[in-house]
Amino acid sequence: DLAKRKSIMLAAVIPLFISLLLRYLPSGFTITMLDVGQGDSFVIQNGYDTFIIDGGGLPNRDYGKNTGAQVVAPYLDYLGISEVAVFVTHPDNDHIAGILELFPKKNIRQVYLSKTIDRSDPLYLQLMGLCEESNARVDYLSKGGIVESGTVRFNVIYPMDAIQTKGNESSLVIQVKQQKFSVLFTGDISADIENALSFDSPSILKLAHHGSKYSNSHEFVKAVNPPFALVSAGRNNMYNHPSAEVLEFFYNSGIPIYNTQTSGAVILKINKNIRVREMIKTEGTKKRY
């Protein structure tokens, strides 16, 4: 009887142990587009290194009750991640507020910012105070800047050093590359900036400014020609993002779009191919590219 009880206990414990082991082992190259409503937030994992591009941020939320505390930190907890480096594309609330909330919850070792960021912006100043308190290193990036993590490279292709910009036009634009795959993160830049960019043809495009019709020009999308695209926007948002015109153009071009409004969080696992999982589906719809 004792031996039987031990075998039953072992049978119950082993699956749990394997589940925990798989969760806390280093992942391969994985990109998650979190569902933060009207905002952007991406978690990029490569082995033991984790990077975050923006943290979302909903308006009129008290500090500690926004997307960083309610969405980003719980996801990192689920993955067993305590240390991260972050990119803040620009200091709009829907990109930076969630990052501010991460400081008391995670060890943020490095913060990367646009070299042309508005250094008088109140949210930027709040970020600087948190960086100073936590001894997080701060680097300002412009075209030609590179951040490396093993086989993954974060190539900065905008802003230009010589051009002074503010607001959305100061957004960091980053091409994240791993071997033959890459993703182009475009922040909230407009079509004028898009059409001046120089980049290697990416595998995946993150639509600029949540799919705004003032970004994502036909010429730019044709130049990128991605197999599919990502867009993060709030359900029934007041800006009507993503634009119906943009969605129609992508549809007519045969380019699928994964949209947080309909897909929820979207997880890309990148190895020899790209596996896409949409988390809003009850069974987690999976597709391969």
N, C-alpha and C positions, 0 to 999 in steps of 0.2 A: 504493500500500500504506500509506504514511504517513497519507494522508487517511482511508483506511478504518479504520486503527487509532484515529485521533483520534475518528472518528464513533462507534466501538464504545465507547471510553472515555467519551465524552460521554453516550452512551445509558445507560451504567451509573451515571454520577455524578449525572445530573439527577434521577432518582427519589429518590436518597439525599438530595440537597440539598433537594428539595421536602418530603420527610418531616421533615427536621430543621427546616426553616423553619416547617412547620405546628405542630411540637411547641413551638417557642419563641416563636411569635407569641402575643400575648395572647388568651386564650380569651374567650368570652362569659360569661354567667352559668351556672356549672357547680357542682354540689354532688356530692361523692363521699362515700358512706358506706363507710369502709374496713373491711376484715375484720380486726378486732383481737382476735377471740375474745370472751371475756366482758368487755366494756367498750364504750365509745363513742369514736368518732373520726370527725370530719367535716371535709373540706377544701372550702372555698368559694372559688371564683375569680370575680372580676369584673374583666375587663380585666387590668391588670398587678397588681392587688391580690389578695392571698391571705390568707384567714383560716382558722384551725383552731379548731373547737369540740371540746375534749378530745382526748386522745392515747392513750386506752386504757391498759392496764397489767395484765399477768398477775402472779399472786402468785409469790413465791419465785424471782424472776429477778434476777440481778445487774445493777447499773447498767451500762448499755451493751449489755445483751443482752435488752432488753424491747421493747415494741411501737414505741416512738419510734425506736429504732435499727434495728429489724428490719422495720417496716412503713411508718411515717409518713415518715421521712427518705428511704428509697428511692423512695417514690412522688413526693415533692417533687423528688428528683433526676431522676426520669424526666420530670417536667414542666419541668425546667430552672428551678426556683424556689429562690431563695436567701434571700429576705426574707419574713417572715410576721408577722402579728399573731395572737394567740391568745386565746381565751376558755376559762377553766377553770370549768366549771359548779359544781364543788365538789371538795374535796381527797381524795375516795376514791381509792385506788390505781388502780382500773380506769378512772379518768378523767384523773388527773394524772401518773402515772408516765411515760407516753409523752411528755408535754410536757417534763418535766425532762430527758429524754435528747436533746431537740432543741437545747438551748442550745449545745453545742459544735459542732453540725453546721450550724445555720442562724442567720441574723441575725434574732433575735426583737426587733422594734422596739417592740412594745406588748403588754402582758398585761392582760386584763380579768377581773375577779373579782367574785363576789357581795359586796355590801356587808355581808352578815351571815356571811361565811365565818368559820370558827373559826380565829382568829389564833394559837392555841396548838398547832395541829395540826403534827406534825413534818414532813409533806410540804409544808405551806404554808410553813413556815420554811425548808425546803430551797429551795423555789421563790423565796422572797424573796432568799436568798443568791445564787442564780444571776442574778436580775434586777439585783441590785446590781453583780455582777461584769461583766455585759454591758451595763450602762447602759440596760436595757429600762425603758420607762415603765410604771408600774402605775396602773390606774384601778379604782375600786370602783363597781359599778353597782347600781342598784335601779330599781324601777318608774318609768317615764318617761325613763330614760336612752336615748340614741340614739347609735349609731355609723353613720357614712355612708361609702359608697364609690361615687361616681358615682350611678347610679340605684338602688343597693341600700341599704336601711336595715336596721339591726339594732335593733329596738325591744325594749327590756327591759320585760317585763310582770310580773316577779317577781324578787326578793323586795320586800316593802313596807319602807319605811324604819322604820316604827314597830314592826315585829314582829321580835323576836330569835329566830332559829332556829339549829339546828345540824344537822350531818350531811346526809342526803338532802334535808331540808326547807329547807336553805339554798341549794339549787341555783338557779343562774341559769336563768330561763326566757326565751327569746329568740324573737321572731317576726321572721324574716328576710324582707323584702319587696322585690320588684322588680316595679314596675308592677302588673299584676293577679295576679301569682303571690306566694305566700308559703309559708313552711315554719315550723312551730311546733316548736322544740326544747325539750324538757321536762325535761332532766336526769334526776334520780331522784326527782322529787316523788311524793307519795302522792295518793290520790284526794281527801283532804280539801283539799289545796292546789289540785288541778286544778279542783275545783268552785267555788273562790273566784276563779278567774282571769277577767279581762275581756280579750277579744281580738277582733280582726277575724277573720272566718271564713277560716281558712288553706286553701291548696290541698293541702297535704301535712302529715301529722302524724308526728312522731318519737315512737314509743311511750315513755312514761316508764318508768324503771327496768327497761329491757330486757324489757318486756312483762309485768311482775309483775302478779299478780292483785290486789295491794293498791294498784295504780295503774290507769289506763286504765278508769275506771268507765264503765258504760253511759251514764250521763247526760252525762258529759264527751264521750265519743266521738260521741254523738248531736248534741251542741251544735256540735262541730267539723265533723262530717259530711264527712270528706275523701274525695276520689276514690280515694286509696290511702294506705298508711302504710308507715313504715320501722321496723325494729327490729334492733338490734345485740346479739347474744348468742353465747356460746361453744357449740360443739357438745358435746352431752352434759354440760352444766354441772350442778353440784351443786344449783343453785337451781331447776332445771326451768324456766328462762326460755327463751322466753316461755311464759307459763302456757297450758295447754290450754284453760282456760275463756275466756281472752282471745282466743285464736285462733279458737275456736268462735263467739264473739260477732261477731267481724269477718267470719268466713265467712258466718254467717247474715244479716249486715247487707249483704252484697254488696260489702265493702270489701277489695280485695286488699292483702296485706302482703308487702313485700319484706324478707326475713329473711337476714342474713348467713350463717346456718347452712346455708341451701339455695341462696342466690344468690351467696355470696361478696361481694366489693365490688360496690356498686351506684352507677352514675354517672347523674346527672340532668343533662341539657342543656336549659336553659330559654330559649326564644326566644318564638315565637308560640304554641308548644305545649310540652309536656314530653315529652322522649324519655328513656326509661329503658333502661339497659343493665345486664344482670346478667353479671358477669365470670366466674362459676364455670362457666358454660356454655361448651362448647368453641368455639362460634361467637359468643359474646356476645349472648344473646337480647335483642332490642330491642322495646320497646312504646311506643306514643304515647298521650298524654292531651290 
